[in-house]
Amino acid sequence: MSILELTAVELGRKIKAGEISSPEATKAVLDQIRAAEPAVHAYVTVDEEGALMEARKVQKQIEAGLLDSPLAGVPMAVKDNLCTEGLPTTCSSKILRGFIPTYTAEAVANLQKAGAVILGKTNMDEFAMGSTTETSAFGATRNPWNTEHVPGGSSGGSCAAVAAGECFYALGSDTGGSIRQPSSFCGVTGIKPTYGTVSRYGLIAYASSLDQIGPVAKDVTDCAAILEILASHDPKDSTSIRREDCSFTSALRDDVKGMKIGIPSSYMGPGLEVEVKDAVLRAAEALKEKGAHVETFDLGLVEYAIPAYYVIASAEASSNLSRFDGVKYGYRTPDYEDLHSMYKKTRSQGFGPEVKRRIMLGSFVLSSGYYDAYYLKALRTKALIKQEFDKAFRKYDVILAPASPGTAPKLGQSLGDPLKMYLGDIYTISVNLAGLPGLTLPCGRDKEGLPIGLQLIGDCFKENNIIRAAYAYEQTRTYESPAIAREPKVPAETR
């Protein structure tokens, strides 16, 4: 087995045992990045020199017995909306091109303390606004399974990098499914934890009440181990929660006997592709055979999730993105007459079409005369959706659902129809509105060979339930990687 075939935990174990060194693993993955990047474009920044320097430093600490983390020395990647001191952080936007933060996000710092080796920053939809990683100012990321297709978004760069063997794990952020949907499209595993579990300090905000940082990796074991390191109370983040139950790896057991799993009937109706539905139901049957009690149920208010989400998220985005005006950092237009002109031209030139669309929508729903009609109504709907989930979790331990209505669309298909792109988030958005944990893992492939993802949703602070169910299901399958992860080929047009 080559180094790149190892999971993050397996590699960490071999580094600790002295079978592989961190610099050796880092060189191997940097070689893979050089080979696969022309086809995939998962990264916007690769810090080759910094990664090798950090790997050597971490290796010395491991040999001295100063690091005992299961992931010490393992090379990883960071989504480009998480601040990293001394390393560019752009949110894949022209308006932040060249911005280098003076501090590091708490989630990234927690991993660094545990011995993580940062390879670079991954591509994303601009300011995390999109579902395909095509709205990036640096160009689209491509799906490693078929480079004519999108990897999903907004954490498409992180998920594509893991799938293509360009890192052993990565960090993403999830506002309405931005970890879970691209994990589904790229055939990897991703967790969006309960809101407040991971500090948002240093995460450049899209929608503050919905954003949450989480891991993307090859399997459930990796994600559980990473989440244990990420989860911590942070006084710098007012939404951070002090939790006592962060032993996520304790849930890694192949046992779902007696577990009650519900499948929302509305999630399995019109709009869901047949191949996706069949794969999800086969996964449900596999859990049933392992002793889980599985049944369908009615989950109310699902049809209101998308309008409520886009009103709330756009409103918060219009406020959060007002700070990008060309005054203190990032892009400033070279051609302006006065302060007002500088603001207007900088934001017009610096933001892409999708970001402008959401800023305008958010400004509208917050404006005088429309605040009560749209924004407050969306907040009330959000509360009602949470109540529906509370009612469901009084009966079920886990909710099982698709991650997306279909598999990854072709490049260019979604951007021309924004409403269709928004509807693609129908199975993931409610989880963010209710602040719940959600996990996506592979459950099959369609006739074109593209991955299909299974989504497991848990009650607040019950990550261990979805990790347990996911791990049990994972034992019925073997991890598959795309050909580019094994034999990367550079397309002729990029040679």
N, C-alpha and C positions, 0 to 999 in steps of 0.2 A: 504493500500500500504506500503510495506517495504521500508526501507531507500535505499536499493540497486536498487529499481525500479525507483527511482527518477532520473531525468536528473540533470546535474550540476547546471543549473539555478534554477530549482525547489528546490534543496537542499540548495543552497545559500539563497534563499528567506526564507526558513523555519529556517535556522540558524539565519538570521537577525531578524526574528520574535520571536525567542526564543523557537520555537517548537521543535527543535533538536539542540544539541550542536555539535561543530566541533569535540571534542574528541569522542563523541558518534558515529558520522558518520565514523570517522577514525577507531575506534575499529571494527565497522561492516564490513568495507571493508578489514581490516587486517584479520579478521576471514574468509572472503571469499577467500582471497589470500591463506591462509593455506589450505583451503578445495580444491580449484581448481588447484593450482599450480602443484601438482604431475601429473595431466593429461594434463595441457596446457603449462606450462613452458614459461610464458610470461615475467618473470623477470629474470635478472641476479643478481640484488641486491635489497633486501627489507630492508629498514631502519625503522624497527618497532619502536625502541626506539626514534629515531629522529623525526619520524612522530607524535607520541603521544605527545612529548615535544612541537613540533611546533604547534600542534592543540590546546593545552592548552594556549600557548602564544597568538595565533591568537584569540581564544575565548575571552580572557581578553580585547584585543584591540577592538573587535566588541562590547562588552558590554560597553566599555568606549566611544564608538562613534568615534573611530579613524580610522575605516575601513568602507567604504561605497560601496566597489566593489560588484557587483552581484555574484561574485564567492568567496568571502572571506570565509575561513574556509572549502572550498571544497577540499577533498583529490584527488590528481592527480599523474600521472606518467610521467617520462621523458625518452625519447629515449637515449640509452647509448652512443651516439656520441655528446651529449651536455654536456659541462663541468659543474660540480657541486662541489663547494668548499667543501672539507672534505668528499666527497662521491665518490667511485671509478667510473672512466669513462674509459671504455675499448674498445669501438667500437666492442664489442664481438670478440676481437682478442687476441690471445696468446701474441702478441708482446706488448700489453698494459696492460696485466694482472697485477693487483696491483697498477696501476697508479691512484693517487689521486690528482686532480687539486688544485691549490692554488687560483683559482678564479671561478666565476660562469658566464655562458653564459648570454648575455644581455636578451635574450628572457625569460629565466628561472627567472632572476632577476626581470624582469617586473611583472611576475606572483607572485613572492614572495612578492613584494611591495603591490600587490593587495590582499594578504592574502592566497595565495595557500599553501596547505600542501602537501609536496612531500613524496610519499610513497616509491619510489625507482626508479631504472633504468630498462628499458625494453630491452628485447633481440632484436637482429637485425641481418641481414646478415652482415658478417664481413666487416667493413668499408663501409657499405651500398651498397656493391657490390653483388647483387643477387635479385631475385624476389620471394623467398620462405621462407626466414629466416631459411634456412637449412645450410648456409655456416658459421653460428656462431660457434666459438671455444667452446662454452658452451653447444652445442646441439641444436637441432631444437625446435622451438615453434610449437604447434599444433593448428589447427583450432577448436575453441570452439563448432562449429556446428557439427563437426565430426572429432574426434581426429586422424583419419587415413589420414586426408587431411592437406595440408599446409595452413597457414593463409595469404600467400602472403608476399611480402617484398619490400623494406628492413625494413619498419616500422611494420613488422608483430607482434612483441611483443607488441607495443603500441595499435594496432588495436585489437589484441586478448584479451588484458587486459580490454579494454573498453567493448568488446562484452561479456566477461565472468563475468562482474561485479566486476573485480579486481581493478578498479579505476573508477572515474566518468568522467574523460577525460584525455587525454595524449597529449604530444608533439611528433611529428614525423618530419622527414626531407624528402624532395622530390627532387630527382635529375633527375629522368626520369619516375616518377609515383609512387614513394615509399610511398606516403601517400594514393593516390587515389586507386591504385590497391589492397593493402591489406584491405582498407576500404570496397571495393567491395566484396572481398572474405569473410570478417568477418561480413558483414551486418551492418556496422556502417557508420557514415558520416565523411568525411575528406576534408579539404580545403588546396590547395596549392595556396598561395596568389601571386600577381604580384611580380616578382623578385625585391628585394630591399625594400619591404614593411616591412619585419621583419629582424632585425639585425642578421647577421651571426657571430657576434663576440662570440667566445666560442663554435662554431660548428666546430668539427674536420672535415676538408674539404675532400670531395671526388673529386668533380669537381666544382671549385669555381664559374664558370660562370653560373652554372645550379642549384646548391643547394639552397633550400629555406625551411625555417622552417614553420610548420603550425600545426593547431590543429586537433585532432581526438576526436569525441564525439558521443553521441547517436543520436543527431538530429541537424538540421540546426541552431536553436536558440542558442544552446550551442556553436557551432562553431563560429557564428557571435560575440557572447559576448566575447569569448576567444580571437578572432582575434583583437577586439578593444583594448584589453590590450596589446597584443603582438606588434601591429604596433606602431613604433616610430622611429624617426630619431636618429641614433647613430653615433657620430663623430669617434668612434673607428672602424667603418666599412666603408670603402671607397665606397662600393656599396649601402649603406643605402640611402634611398630617403626620403626627407622631404615632407610629404603629409598632405594636409588639409582636405581630405575627408575620414576620418577613422570612420565614424559613421555607422558601418556595421549593427547594430541592427535596424536602421531606415528602412532597406530594408525588414524587416520581416512583409510582408503584403500579404494577400491572394488575389493578383490581378495581373494578367498577360495580361489584356485586351490591345490589340494593340501591344504587344511585338512580335518582329519578331525572329523566331527561325529557324535556318538552320541545316539540317542533311546531313553531307558529304556522298554522294552516295558511295564513295570508302570505307567508314567505315562499310558499311552494306553488303559488297560483300563476296566472298569466304574466308573461314577461320574463319568466325564468326559462333559460334554454334547457331542452330535454336532457342533453348530456350532463349538464351541471346538476339538474334535479336527480337524475339516476345515480350519479356518483355520491351525492350527499345522502341519499336514502340508503345506498349500500353501506356507507360509513355508519349510519344509524343502526343498520342491521348488524354490523360487526360488533358494535357496542352492546347491542341487545343479546347477542350470542355469548358475550362475556359476562352477562348477568345484570346489565342495567335494565331498568324499566323505562321503555320509550313509548311516548304517545304524542299525538298532535293536540293542539289547543288553540283557542282564539286569543290573539294578542291585539288589543284594541288600539286605535289611534295611529296605526302605522302609516296610513296615507297622509297624515299631517306632519310627519317627521321631516320630510325634505323642505317644504315651505318654511317651517319653523326654524330649521337649521340655517337655511340660507339668509333668512332675515336677521337672526341673532349673529351669525358668523360675519356677515357683511357689515353689520352695525359696529361690531367690535373692531373689525379690520379697518374701517374708515377712521376710527379713533386712534388705533395703534399705529397706523401708517402715516398719521399726520406729522410725526417727528422727522420723516425723511423729506427734507425741504432744501437741501444743498447748503445749509449754513455751517453745520459742525463737522459732518463727515460724509464720505461717499461722493457721488457724482454731483457736479454743479455745472449748469449750462455755461458755455463760454460767451454767450451772446445775450445780454440783458441790459436794460436801461435803469431800472430801479429795483427796490426790494420786492415789490409785488410781481414785477416782471420776472425776477429771478426765481421766485417760488413757482410761478405758473409754468415757465419754460422747463425748469429742472424736473418737475413732477411729470409734465407732459412727455418729456424725452426719456426720463429715467424709468418710468413704470411701463410695463407691457399691457396689451389690450385686456387680458383677463383680470389683472389687478385693478386697472381703471374701472372695469365693469363693476367689480365688487365694491370699490370705494364709492362709486356713484350710487349704487343700490343702498349701501349702508348709510350714506349721507341723507338719502331720501327718506328712509324709514325712521331716521332720528330727527327729521326736520319738524318744525312747528306745524301742527295740524295733522301729522301722520304718525307721530310717536305712539299715541294711544291705539290708533287703528291697526298698526303693524307690529311695532316692536313689543309693546306691552302684551298684545295678544299672543305673540310668539313665545314670550316668557311664560304666560299662563299655559300654553300648549305644552311647553317643555315640562312644566310641573305635572301636568296630567299624564304625559308619557312616562315619567318616572313612577307615578302611582300605578300605572298598568304593569310595569316591570316588577314593582314591589308585590303586587297581587300574584304575578306569575311565580315569583321566587318563594312565596309562601307554600307553593306546591312542588316546585321543581328545584333541583340542585344546579342544573345546567340547562341552558337553552341552546339547541343545535340548529344551525341555519347555513345557507350558502354565504359566501363572502361577497359574491358579485353575481348579477344576473347571467353573465356569460364569461367566456375566457377573454384573453387580451385581444382587443381590436387592432386592426392594422394602423400604422402610423398615418396621421392625417384624417382619419375617419371621425374622430370625436370633436376636434377643434371647430369644425364648421357648424356644429349643432350643439351649443353650450347646454341647452335644456336636456338633451339626451345624455350628455356627459354628467350632468347633475343627477339625473335619475339613476345612473349607474351606481350611486352611493346608497341606494335605498335600504340595503341590508346592514349597513355599517353605521349610519348616522345616529340612529336612536341610542346606540351604546354611549356615544359622546354626550348626547343631550341628557342622559340619565347618570353620567359619571361612572359607568360600569366598566369592569374589566372584560376584555375580549381577546381571543386568540385565534389565529388562522394557521392551518397546516395543510399540506398537500393531501388530496384524497383521490387523485386519478388524473387522467389526461383525456382531452377530447380527440376526435378523429384526425385532427391536424397535429396532434402531439403536444398541444399547449396545456400547461398545468391547470387543474381545477382545485380550488381551495375550499376547505371545510371551516366554518366559523363556530366557535364555542363561546358562549356568553355566560358570565357568572354574576352573582349578586355583589354589591359593593364589599370590598375587602375579602372576597372569597375566590381569589386567584387560584388557590390550591385546588378548588373543585374543577376548574377548567384545565389546569395543568394535569391533574390526575386522569381526567377523561381523555385528554389529548395524548398523554403518554401511553395509556392503555390501547387507544386506537392505533397509535404509531407502531406498536409492536406487531401489528398485522401487516405492515408494509415495510419496504426498504427504501432508503433515501435514494432518489435519482437526481443526477446532475445533467445539465445540457452538454452536448458534445464540445462546445467551446471551452468548458471547464476542464475537459480532459485533453483535447487536441485543438488549442486555439489556432484559428487561421485568419490572417489579415486579408480583408477583401481587396480585390485588385484596384478599385478606385482610390483606396487610402494608402497604397504602397508607395 
